[in-house]
């Protein structure tokens, strides 16, 4: 599978995420995440010289006035603040209509604003819908009021899609006139306040210092009564505005999720952001989209590169790195890197590729399950080992097994009976192949072809093939009596095994591929199976296989034979099943001391006959052909048994010994044990 094909899930995820970003579908979630970043950062103490004159219930009570207050009173407050040394005064109160108290009230406010000389008045923006569409109208203060103002600008705050206020406009209208906060910034700078220059952009992300009450609030009534000294406002920007809930000027912000931040305090946060020049810098959405696309591909690559758990761990580390980077950028440098988009991209890239891999694995498992054992199959499909299904030359051991006389058996039975018997037989033989680490190459009627040392390297491939053949014989003999009673037919099994190089891999046509092996090694194994009946042997192995297993299994040399298709004779050997008995045997559990060439080992006996005994716990270095001295004692033996013998077979830690000499005093003891049975 090509690299691009493996990453299709990531490509699809990247496409989806980029599409969502371009459509703005993720922006609301990203904005909510930005608010969480503010909360994680926590509030910061304000450092800009800003105070708020708060119009709240206490002022209603103390002044015994209802809203709206007399405009002349606002004028008095403005003049007192200017006289106390305020650098700039921002009025977050609208005066678009004449005062209910008459023109003199408006004129008094206008005169006070003009005398102060540093007042920025707020205007209102309204959206009007008519037959021509929607338009935005500016509702400034009355001319008599605004004539002497240092600046007039819209005081509105605007929420994002979720209603929270995070941005502030710096310019208004097509001409780019300064907004309310930018106007105050300019007036304060002109009055001598040191401040960062205004950014050359139409809006900024507000760097909020905290929630309601972060900036000092001065009750409006105290200023009106002259109870506030110059030290409170001198050299500062003073904002006048409502903070009472009854005046409906409260908003949601990152630090005020309950929607209780007064608009006037939002302006205080904007002003501090402008004065300090520390606006939240935003990584553009298009850059986040490109980063997300890369993350989606990387998430997909993690699945391709690693196993499931490793890939999940790597993906978790990648996400932690992304989240940590986004958090560090925000905390240390006031940079907002959108984190939801790459997180979603990682989840989709990883998840889509995992799903695609799962579907592919299931498809591959169905195709390959008849060749490999479940454990090998999992490794092959997931590519966890050095398995290669491509064709290559390699050393293999090939096993062919066939039911003798199956054609004549088929003629005697009904097709349904043949099918049932064959299914049972092949199922059991396949289980045995898988048990010993083999791969089922194919079934040819009643014949089973199995490969060893594929698709993974296995240094014991020849040994495992012979063990498979021996277990074939045992299971076939066990089934033979049952089938003879049920169907009236006698079955026997022949096995041929050869070791050598072959071409192994996925071979076939463009329409159909099979995992198989081809070559002379395969052909010879098939020929050896076909001559087992001629030699009266159940298992015949070639000389190359014999060299791998001669120290572990009892064998009998059959000489050289020229098989069909070969011009040179081949030395062949019969493997003798370990349960072939020439003498009656009896179970015996006794301690056995083996001595040979200065080596000594202590083992246990399994059974004994007049011709030899079977042992358990024999070390691997005591190989077939070893001549040994034997001493048995303990257990059921009244007296020790002493003998000499030769190891004639090995299976695991078990060993079979043929006596070559039995001590004269020990022979009666052996006969007595066998007699007891």
Secondary structure, DSSP 8 states (H G I E B T S, - for coil): --HHHHTHHHHHHHHHHHHHHHTTTTHHHHHHHHHHHHHHH------S-EEEEEE-HHHHHHHT--SS--HHHHHHHHHHHHHTT-SEEEEE----S--TT-HHHHHHHHHHHHHH--EEEEEEEEEEEETTEEEEEEE---HHHHTT-SEEEE------TTSB--EEESEETTTTEE-HHHHHHHHHHHTT-------SSSEEE-----STTSSEEEEHHHHHTT-S-HHHHTTSEEEEEE--GGGT-EEEETTEEEEEEEHHHHHHHHHHHHHHT--BEE--HHHHHHHHHHHHHHHHHHHHHS-HHHHHHHHHHHHHHHHHHHHHHHHHH-EE---HHHHHHHHHHHHHHHHHHHHHHHHHHHHHTTTS-HHHHHHHHHT-SS---S-EEEEEEEEEEEETTHHHHHHHS-HHHHHHHHHHHHHHHHHHHHHTT-EEEEEETTEEEEEES-SS--TTHHHHHHHHHHHHHHHHHHHHHHHHHHHS----EEEEEEEEEEEEEEEE-SS-EEEEEESHHHHHHHHHHHTHHHHT-SEEEEHHHHHHHTTTS-EEEEEEE--TT-SS-EEEEEE--TT--SS-EEE---EEEEEETTEEEEEEEEEEESSEEEEES--TTS-TT-EEEEEEESTT-SS-EEEEEEEEEEETTEEEEEEEEE-HHHHHHHHHHHHH-
